[in-house]
Amino acid sequence: MDVVRSQEAAAKLYFEQLGKVVGELKGKEVLIVITQIDPDAIGAAMGLKLLLNFVFGKRSSICYCGSIGHPQNRLIFAKYDLGREIIPIEKTQELFSSADIAFVDSSNLKDPRIPKGVSFDPVIVIDHHQNDGALKNSEGRFVWIESVGAACTLVTELFRQSTTGMKLLQEHPQVATLLAMGIYSDTKALCAAGIRDGRAYSTIVELASTEDMNRLINYTFPESLARHLAAAVFNMKRAGPVVVTGVGLVTEDEADDVSTVADFLMRMEGVTLVVSWAIVNDFVRISARSSDASRPLDKFMKAKFGNGAGAKVAPDGHGEGGARIDFPLGFWLTQRTLDNAVAVVAGRIEELVFST
């Protein structure tokens, strides 16, 4: 009980700090930036937007990096018509000079998913990933980074501290549903949830739509995933508990299959680390999963793939990480040279991962 009280007191302090920072902002609005589209980032961004708009009286909007490839993310966007509220970062360039920036579900300004040529100095940061490039608290900046299961957990705790927060979520059940989905998804259907994630989820799910939750959880997957899973199993290399596999060249819309492959192969008996990859346009996307708490995945990913790589650690100790490495073949990549390009990437990643 004392732990719960201390956590509630900390959340209250963060809520008050956020209100103070927002009250001092000079921009016309707050632009919320998410570096990837997934249920946790969507839910946290939509929740923060609701708080800023109706609790703190500050107009806000949301933009994202990359593309909407995963079928669950596409379903979420279609279900709630989010294309009108969450737009590609490329379409918001003019706002960077006039808006204050909030950074949600990431805290690393070197995140490789941020498009080249885009830079910003966020005044609000809410993240559950601990990494070396994380932003720090300073005068006029609100930074809340804690190793919980989901960014939506932290945003839900902010709602709990507002006198009107829960009533606001009752009036906006779609946001409550997105917050609940974010926690559910990022904690592996609550299997990797910590105490705070469980408390936040139980609070928010009562306000969510059960029908929508069931539909979003039981989404259908495209044929491409079946093909990529088959390719991953065929190309798999294993050394003891470590697995490396690639699925070759994929389209940007199919790129999220790389992380799904890693999740699937992590369930094999005796496996403690999976690294999967694919060539996407002019870069290589890498996903990693680990169940070995003695080997910090974030440190491993940075050592092997550079400071742009990273990982988070869930409350149950398992790690989820990724990297994006430039591979600008362009003119040189044709159907005839594809096998050679795939062989180069496969050989290099296997060399890095399997080396001591």
N, C-alpha and C positions, 0 to 999 in steps of 0.2 A: 504493500500500500504506500509506503514511503517513496518507493521508486516511481510509482504512478504520480504521486503528488509533485515530485521534483520535475518529472517530465511535463506535467501540466503547467507548472510555474515557468519552465523554460520556454514552452510554446507561447505562453502569455507574453513573456518578455520579447520574443521574436515578433509577435503580432504588434506590440507597441512600437518596436523599432521600425517595422515596415511602415506603420502609419506615419511615423515621424519623417522617414525618408521620402515617402510619397508626398507628404504635405509640403516638402521643400523643393519638389521638382519644378523646373522652369519650362520644360517642353510642353507642347500642346497636347501630346498624348504619350502613352507608353506603347512601344512596339515590343511584343513578346516574341523572342526568337527560340525556336527549337531546332536542333541540328539533325533530327531524324523524325520520321513519322512512325510511332508505335503507340499502343493504347496508353502507356504511362505518360508519354510526352503530351499526347493529345489531351488526356484528362487533366494533367497538371496545368497546362496552358489555358484550357477552357475554365478551370476553376479559378486560376489567378485572375483571368480577365473578368470574371464575375465579381470577384472581391474588389478589384480596382474600380470597376464601373459603379457598383452599387453600395459598397461599404466605404471606400475611400474617395469616391466621387471623381475618379480620374479616368478619362476615356482611354481605351486601349484596343489594340488589334494584334493579330498573331500572324507570323510567317514561319515557313519551314525550309530546310535545306534538302536537297536530294529529290527523290520521287516517291510516289505512293505505289509501292509494288506488292506488298504482302496482301493476300486476299482478305484477311481480317481487317486491315487498315482501310482497304477499299470499301468494305461493307460498312464500316463505321462512318466513313465520309458520305457514302450514299444514304445511309439511314438518317443521318442528321443534317444532310445538305451542308456539310462543313466547308465545301469549296468556296462558299461565300464568306466564310469567317476566317479560314486558315489558308493563306495564299503563299505561292512560291516566293522565296526571298528575292529572286531576280525582279519581281514586280514591285518591290518596296524600296528600291534604292533611294528614291527621293525623300523617304521618311527618315533615313539615317541621319540627315543633317538637322532635322527639326524635332525628332521624337527622342524621348529617353528610352533606353534599351533595358529590357528584362531578359535574362538568360535562364531557361528552365530545362531541367533534366540533362544539363551539361554545365561544366564550369571551367572548361579548358578553351581558351581563346585560340589555341593551336589545333583545335579539333579539325582533322582533315576533311570533315564533311562540310565545313564552311567554305563556300566558293572562293576561288582565288580572286583577289582584289577587293574582297569584302572584309572590312575591319570595323570593330565597334568596342566601346568601353561601357559595359553594362553597369547600371546603378542598382539593379535588383538581380540577385542570383539565388535560385532555389534548385538544389541538386542532391542526389544521394550517391554520387560517385566520388570516391576519394582518389585524387590523382595529383601528381607533382605539379601540374600546370594550373591547379585550382586557384581561382581568385580569392583574395583575402578581404576581410572587413576593413573599411577605412571611412574617414569622415564623408558623410553624404552618400554612402553606399550600404545597401542591405545585402548581406551574404549569409545564407543558411545552407550549410552542407553537412549532412549527417548520413552515416552508413545504415540506412533503413532499407527495407525491401523495395520501396517505390517512391518516386517524387510525389505521387498522389497522396501518399501517407502524410508528408509534410504539409501539403496544401490543405488536406482535410483537417489537420491539427490547427491550422490558421482559422478555418471556418468555425471550429469548435470554440475558439477564443473570442469570436465576434458575437455581440449580443443579438445581432440579426442574422448571423451566418446560416444557422440551420433552417430558419424560416425561409431564407433566400433560396436554399437548395430545395426546399419543399415546393417553392414556386417555379423552380427550374429543374425538374426531375431528369432532364436529359444530361445536365452537368453532373448531377449525382450519379447517374448511371455511368458516365465516362470516368469519373473518379473511382468508382467501384471496379470498373473494368481495368483501369490502370493498375490498381493494387493486385487484383486477381491475376492479371497477366504477368506482371513483373516478379511476382512471388511464386511462379509456377503453380498456378491454381491453389495458392495459399500454402503449398507444401514447404516453401522456403520462407514463409512469413515469420517475422519476429513478433514480439508482444505488441509493439506499437502498430505494426501493420495490421494485426488481428483486431486491435481496438478500433483503428480507423475504419477498417472494412466493415465491422459490425455496426458502426455508427452510420456509415454512408449507405450501406446496401439496403437499409430499411426505407430509404427515400428513393431508391432506384427502381426502374421498371424490371420486374422479374422476366416478363416476356422478352424485352429487348436484350437483357443479359443472356438469356438462354440462346437467343438467335446469334448473338455476337460471339459467344463461346463456341457454339457448334457450327462454325462457318465451314463452307466447302472450300477445297483447295483445287487449284488448276492442274491440268495434265502435266504442265511443265515440272511441277514438284515431283511427280512420280518418276519422270524421266531423269531428273537430277538426283534423286535418291538412288535410282538404279546405277547411274554413272558413278556416284560417290562410293557405293559398295564395290563396284567393279574396279575403281581406281585406288581403293583404300590400301595404304601402307601402314603396318603396325609394328612397333617395337615395344614389347612388353605392354605396359598400360597406356602407351601413347599412340594415337592414331592421327594420321595426316591423310587428307583426301581432297581432290579437286573435281569440279564438275565442268571444267573447260570454259568456253566462251558463252556468256548469257547476255540477254538484253537487260536494260536498266529496270524494266518492269518485273523481271524475274530475279533480280539480285537478292531479294530477301530470302530466297530459297537457300542461300548459303548458310544463314543462321539456323534455319529449320533443319538442314542436314546435320549441323553440329549438335543440335538438341537431340535428334534422333539417335545418332551414333553414341552419344554419351550414355545411353541406356544399355549398351552392351556390357556383358559381364566382364569384370576385371579392368575396365577402361577408366582412367582418371583424368586424361587430357585428350581433347579432340581439337584439331585445327583443320578447318575446311576453307576452301577458297574458290574464286571464279574470276575470270577476266571480264570486266564490264567496261565497254567503250575503251577509254584510254587509261584505265587504272585496274589494279587488282584488289578485290574486296576479300578480306580475311575475317573469319569468325572463329572464336575459340571458346571452349567450355572446359571447366576444370572442377573436379571434386576433391582435389588434394589441397587441404588448407595449409599444409606445410610449404607449399610452393606458391607464393603470392602471384596471381595471374597478371596483375597490372605490371609488376616488376619484370616478369617473364616477357610479356608482350613488348614492353619498351626496349628491353635488352635485345630482342630478336628483330623487331620491326620499326624501331625508332620512337622518338618522343611523341609522334602523332598517334601512336597506338595507345590503347588503354583498356581498363577492365574495371568492373565493379565486383564487390563481394557481397553476397546475400547473407542475411542473418544466420542461415544454416551452414555457411562456410563455402558454398559452391561459388565459382567465379564465372563471369560472362564477360568476354572481351572482344575486341575487334580492331582492325586496322584497314587503312586505305592507302595503297602505295601507287604512285604514278607509274604508268606503263604505256607511254605514248607511242605506240607502234604506227598508228595512222596509215601512211602511205605503204608501209611494209607489210601490213596485215591483210592477207588474202586467203581464200580457201586453200590455196596450195601451201602457204606458209603457216597456217593455223596450227598444225600438229607440232611444228617446231617451237612456236611461241608457247604453247601449252606445256611442252616438255621443259622449256627453260624455267617457267614459273614453278612447275611441279618439282623439278630438281633443286631449285634454290630454296623453296620453302621446306622441303624435306631435309635438306642440308642444315638449315637453321634450326628447325625444331628438334631433330634427332641428335644434333651435336650437344655435347655436355657443356 
